[in-house]
């Protein structure tokens, strides 16, 4: 599933490739996604002007001049394709085609776990999709005191808490492992055992890892591609994720004794970490 850096990359590509422009026509070829696309989706957004793009948690939000905002989630395998004009032949899983004065946007989703809907812009924060999401990793509200107070109430492992979208929205499994490695914190440590000083380090490294991943166009592990069809390359910069048995960056461990980077499963998700460097 695309995580925050991949969603941010797609949102920025839309802003660059399409920008603020007029929506000429919308065709919904298949509305049977994880949540059904509203029957009036095409009618509601056709003819509107796009006024801006933003990311909210792991969703792309496109604001329109008619008082509505498009809400877009990629699910497990969703892709956005941008072209100068509508292709003569569409792929089987091209579910939605949005034609604008600046080009054509196609939503392709093989597994159909994504979501595409709309709501009134002033009511966005109250929408059920966002009503309970936590603070964005880049929001100024996310500071050491705020997060430390939350962690003190959590007995679950810190990795599990980082993935809790009600605490911090947007962090996914890949980046949680990378953030904890950079912070020297074991994914197994109970959240309430993370010190105030370590909480500050955790926030700093969360932003560092996510900023680097965004600059790299995200991580391509399975299905993810950028809107221009190219792959993200942050996976080539992973320190621990997917590197079972390998030495970690700057490793001084005896691999024969430690076995290198370990892989464990937490709440059904793979976790990768260095047992020697992360305590």
BAPATI-148678 format. One line per field, with one value per residue (C-alpha): residue number from 0; y, z, x. Coordinates in nm, 3 decimals. Example, Ala and Ser with C-alpha at 12.3 -4.5 7.8 and 13.67 -1.06 7.14 Angstrom:
k <- c(0  1)
y <- c(-0.450  -0.106)
z <- c(0.780  0.714)
x <- c(1.230  1.367)
This chain:
k <- c(0  1  2  3  4  5  6  7  8  9  10  11  12  13  14  15  16  17  18  19  20  21  22  23  24  25  26  27  28  29  30  31  32  33  34  35  36  37  38  39  40  41  42  43  44  45  46  47  48  49  50  51  52  53  54  55  56  57  58  59  60  61  62  63  64  65  66  67  68  69  70  71  72  73  74  75  76  77  78  79  80  81  82  83  84  85  86  87  88  89  90  91  92  93  94  95  96  97  98  99  100  101  102  103  104  105  106  107  108  109  110  111  112  113  114  115  116  117  118  119  120  121  122  123  124  125  126  127  128  129  130  131  132  133  134  135  136  137  138  139  140  141  142  143  144  145  146  147  148  149  150  151  152  153  154  155  156  157  158  159  160  161  162  163  164  165  166  167  168  169  170  171  172  173  174  175  176  177  178  179  180  181  182  183  184  185  186  187  188  189  190  191  192  193  194  195  196  197  198  199  200  201  202  203  204  205  206  207  208  209  210  211  212  213  214  215  216  217  218  219  220  221  222  223  224  225  226  227  228  229  230  231  232  233  234  235  236  237  238  239  240  241  242  243  244  245  246  247  248  249  250  251  252  253  254  255  256  257  258  259  260  261  262  263  264  265  266  267  268  269  270  271  272  273  274  275  276  277  278)
y <- c(0.000  0.342  0.519  0.889  0.947  0.766  0.958  1.287  1.201  1.131  1.448  1.660  1.495  1.587  1.944  1.973  1.776  1.899  2.195  2.436  2.380  2.308  1.958  1.893  1.542  1.252  0.891  0.623  0.289  0.082  0.218  -0.106  -0.023  -0.083  0.182  0.241  0.559  0.780  0.754  1.132  1.161  1.247  1.498  1.669  1.735  1.778  2.144  2.249  2.425  2.264  2.521  2.320  1.990  1.865  1.545  1.453  1.144  0.885  1.053  1.296  1.586  1.796  2.118  2.251  2.592  2.456  2.404  2.034  1.838  1.510  1.249  0.986  0.680  0.441  0.126  -0.163  -0.125  0.204  0.406  0.748  0.790  1.133  1.191  1.481  1.342  1.049  0.730  0.565  0.229  0.203  -0.074  -0.322  -0.170  0.198  0.265  0.644  0.888  1.261  1.482  1.837  2.135  2.050  1.675  1.344  1.171  0.800  0.601  0.241  -0.012  -0.383  -0.499  -0.229  -0.161  0.212  0.487  0.786  1.014  1.378  1.594  1.962  2.129  2.299  1.960  1.774  1.744  1.611  1.349  0.994  0.923  1.197  1.248  1.038  1.065  1.178  1.461  1.480  1.402  1.747  1.944  2.189  2.040  1.723  1.814  1.631  1.719  1.626  1.285  1.198  1.251  1.007  0.747  0.749  0.607  0.328  -0.015  -0.154  -0.181  0.151  0.012  -0.068  0.281  0.445  0.260  0.375  0.635  0.783  0.886  1.003  0.977  0.865  0.647  0.299  -0.024  0.036  0.374  0.275  0.022  0.279  0.551  0.323  0.208  0.564  0.646  0.343  0.228  -0.135  -0.195  -0.425  -0.161  -0.060  0.290  0.414  0.325  0.574  0.873  1.237  1.292  0.985  1.111  1.426  1.212  0.998  1.301  1.439  1.107  1.057  1.378  1.298  0.955  1.077  1.380  1.159  0.912  1.190  1.327  0.976  0.937  0.681  0.309  0.058  -0.277  -0.435  -0.240  0.123  0.340  0.716  0.881  0.903  0.524  0.531  0.353  0.516  0.445  0.494  0.112  0.136  0.353  0.131  0.061  -0.240  -0.299  -0.617  -0.683  -0.991  -1.138  -0.849  -0.608  -0.272  0.053  0.119  -0.227  -0.323  -0.637  -0.993  -1.118  -1.476  -1.420  -1.175  -1.310  -0.959  -0.769  -0.957  -0.999  -1.050  -1.016  -0.765  -0.744  -0.922  -0.686  -0.756  -0.565  -0.537  -0.417  -0.451  -0.619  -0.481  -0.115  -0.081  -0.110)
z <- c(0.000  -0.086  0.229  0.298  0.070  -0.223  -0.177  -0.149  -0.466  -0.657  -0.526  -0.632  -0.975  -1.022  -0.913  -1.162  -1.448  -1.435  -1.198  -1.149  -1.450  -1.580  -1.555  -1.893  -1.860  -1.613  -1.691  -1.423  -1.594  -1.276  -0.945  -0.748  -0.534  -0.162  -0.113  -0.407  -0.602  -0.560  -0.851  -0.895  -0.873  -1.241  -1.242  -0.926  -1.044  -1.422  -1.518  -1.198  -1.171  -0.972  -0.718  -0.529  -0.421  -0.078  0.110  0.418  0.592  0.311  0.096  -0.194  -0.166  -0.472  -0.399  -0.651  -0.704  -0.655  -0.281  -0.310  -0.259  -0.422  -0.175  -0.327  -0.166  -0.366  -0.166  -0.217  -0.585  -0.709  -0.969  -1.126  -1.492  -1.651  -2.026  -2.267  -2.385  -2.329  -2.471  -2.755  -2.579  -2.203  -1.982  -1.815  -1.471  -1.575  -1.359  -1.372  -1.646  -1.570  -1.874  -1.806  -2.011  -1.911  -1.972  -1.880  -1.541  -1.514  -1.196  -1.240  -0.960  -1.019  -0.679  -0.645  -0.278  -0.338  -0.274  -0.475  -0.344  -0.266  0.015  0.088  0.142  0.473  0.609  0.514  0.865  0.996  0.721  0.865  0.672  0.862  1.180  1.395  1.218  1.424  1.369  1.042  1.077  0.938  1.143  1.396  1.651  1.650  1.910  2.187  2.464  2.257  2.151  2.483  2.663  2.422  2.448  2.827  2.794  2.554  2.664  2.309  2.130  1.986  1.630  1.671  1.805  1.514  1.278  1.468  1.237  1.534  1.686  1.384  1.044  0.736  0.874  0.722  0.786  0.573  0.722  1.082  1.066  0.910  1.163  1.461  1.326  1.277  1.630  1.789  1.944  1.941  1.777  2.069  2.339  2.506  2.397  2.755  2.803  2.538  2.717  2.653  2.491  2.271  2.170  2.031  1.839  1.709  1.571  1.409  1.242  1.132  0.934  0.807  0.674  0.518  0.355  0.202  0.079  -0.080  -0.252  -0.385  -0.518  -0.257  -0.231  -0.499  -0.327  -0.513  -0.726  -0.669  -0.962  -0.998  -1.228  -1.508  -1.491  -1.328  -1.005  -0.673  -0.559  -0.181  -0.148  -0.256  0.051  0.308  0.608  0.748  0.569  0.361  0.456  0.675  0.766  0.619  0.812  0.890  0.771  0.967  1.118  1.378  1.487  1.455  1.197  1.278  1.629  1.572  1.243  1.104  1.061  1.214  1.078  1.315  1.279  1.487  1.460  1.126  0.978  0.905  1.120  1.046  1.299  1.436  1.776  1.868  1.780  1.874  2.242)
x <- c(0.000  0.140  0.254  0.295  0.599  0.434  0.108  0.296  0.488  0.166  0.002  0.300  0.302  -0.064  0.003  0.291  0.139  -0.220  -0.221  -0.507  -0.728  -1.077  -1.228  -1.389  -1.525  -1.525  -1.607  -1.640  -1.588  -1.606  -1.734  -1.697  -1.396  -1.343  -1.606  -1.839  -1.768  -2.078  -2.321  -2.311  -1.930  -1.883  -2.170  -2.044  -1.689  -1.734  -1.714  -1.539  -1.205  -0.925  -0.802  -0.542  -0.389  -0.291  -0.218  -0.416  -0.278  -0.249  -0.514  -0.483  -0.728  -0.812  -1.002  -1.253  -1.409  -1.763  -1.713  -1.627  -1.306  -1.213  -1.082  -0.856  -0.692  -0.477  -0.551  -0.308  -0.234  -0.379  -0.189  -0.235  -0.149  -0.112  -0.114  -0.166  -0.499  -0.733  -0.577  -0.766  -0.738  -0.781  -0.644  -0.877  -0.823  -0.847  -1.152  -1.184  -1.082  -1.069  -1.015  -0.900  -0.787  -0.429  -0.432  -0.591  -0.574  -0.651  -0.703  -0.588  -0.636  -0.587  -0.711  -0.980  -0.898  -0.878  -1.131  -1.250  -1.522  -1.600  -1.731  -1.795  -1.459  -1.549  -1.661  -1.343  -1.200  -1.532  -1.556  -1.554  -1.234  -1.048  -1.245  -1.014  -0.677  -0.382  -0.136  0.054  0.429  0.516  0.263  0.406  0.166  0.375  0.633  0.816  0.570  0.264  0.396  0.559  0.227  0.060  0.336  0.316  -0.036  0.062  0.185  0.204  0.541  0.658  0.649  0.280  0.210  0.392  0.158  -0.150  -0.305  -0.492  -0.157  0.045  -0.117  0.071  0.352  0.342  0.523  0.833  0.910  0.838  1.123  1.357  1.265  1.325  1.662  1.780  1.660  1.832  1.504  1.396  1.057  0.980  1.022  0.693  0.595  0.571  0.939  1.053  1.205  1.118  1.459  1.415  1.071  1.233  1.483  1.199  1.013  1.330  1.410  1.050  1.072  1.422  1.323  0.998  1.165  1.436  1.173  0.968  1.278  1.347  0.994  0.894  0.971  0.880  0.834  0.541  0.294  0.383  0.489  0.508  0.252  0.510  0.549  0.892  0.977  1.051  1.407  1.405  1.407  1.771  1.834  1.662  1.882  1.694  1.365  1.378  1.742  1.713  2.053  2.250  2.472  2.317  2.483  2.801  2.774  3.035  2.852  2.980  2.730  2.829  2.696  2.412  2.278  2.257  1.933  1.642  1.293  1.002  0.625  0.429  0.051  0.072  0.334  0.700  0.947  1.320  1.576  1.929  1.915  2.259  2.203  1.838  1.758)
